[in-house]
Amino acid sequence: MSFFIVDDDVDDRNLFIEAVKEVDATIECITANNGEQALALLADPGTSLPDFIFLDLRMPRIDGKKCLIELKKNEKLKHIPVVIFTTSRDVEESKELKEIGAFHFISKPNDPEEIYYLISFVLDEHWSVSNANDSQKSI
């Protein structure tokens, strides 16, 4: 399993990676500093596609919203769950991002313990959705 973490704040990226490794040390973490770099890496045929993309909203060059729009337009990438991981707590913005195709909208917590629980929640929910879809396909 792999996570792609797109955030311009190196401290936030490192904190997130530490929390991921606490949840499951086998999860590979790939990072990008902004949406432009993320889209370029994902377009590279040598890059393995991640299982999840965690995307900050407020970044230079291509921000999170524009990046999400581009991800959802791309046939190769649109199936990857994108979790918006940001300091924003704007409810209307979160609704808009979900309509665009975000899997979840999570406000960045200040406590590393909270990040651990959020990652666990996202993983559990993803597998529940996948298992439900798998069971529907087999009927």
Secondary structure, DSSP 8 states (H G I E B T S, - for coil): -EEEEE-S-HHHHHHHHHHHHHH-TT-EEEEESSHHHHHHHHHSTTS---SEEEE-SS-SSS-HHHHHHHHHH-TTTTTS-EEEEES---HHHHHHHHHHT-SEEEE--SSHHHHHHHHHHHHHHHHHHHHHHHHHHH-
